[in-house]
Amino acid sequence: MTWTEGIVVRRPEVAQIKITAALPYPARQQAQEHGDWARTQVTGRRATVGKDSVIAEVLEPYLGIHKGEITRQIAVRHLSVVRLTLAAHPHRVYYVIPTAGAPRVLVLPSRRRTWQGVALLVAGLAVLALAARFFA
């Protein structure tokens, strides 16, 4: 057997995967614009992810090596957002977004308060419709 010449070319397959938490749109928008996002480069298995076990759990299914691959490399951009409610203000939900300077706090109505507002709006429209029928 003789070997004359050969060139082995490997092209990486690039796939974008979006994993997002269930944040309401205003909080997600503020985090996107003002958040101090951390970037992590992961190569190989879970041990290389580091101390953040939550990120390790999310990335683990994507770190397995498939047939024909040498290794896997993942570039991750992540941000930890805190969601909290206070007993003194049960109708408000606070989102704390880390920024380059001081943390940014976003106050949004709770889901229950939002539904109460929708119910009030529907009741007001029903009263208006009845009034329009009665006085027309």
C-alpha positions, 0 to 999 in steps of 0.5 A: 500500500502506498500513500501519495497525498491526502488532506483531511478537512474538518469544518465545525458545525455551528448551531445556535441554541437559545435557552431562556427562562420564563421572564416577562417581556419587560424584565427580559427587555431590561436584562437584554439592554442593561444586564451585565452578562457573563460569558463562559467558554466551555470545552468538553465535559461538565467538569469544565463548566465551573462552579455554577451548577445551574448552568452545568445542568442546562448545558450537560445535554449539549456537551456530549460528543457525537459520532465523528466529533473530536470535542464540543465547544460551547460559548455561553452568555448568561445572566442571573436575575432575581425575582422576589415578592414581599409579604407587605406588597403581594401585588408586586413582583420585583426583578433585580437585574445586575448591571455594570454599575448598581443593580437595576430593580424592575417592579411589575404587577403580579399575575393576580393583579394583572388578571384583576385589572383585566376583569375590571376592564371587562366589567367596565366595558360590559357596564358601558355596553348595557348603558349604551343599549339602555339609553339608545 
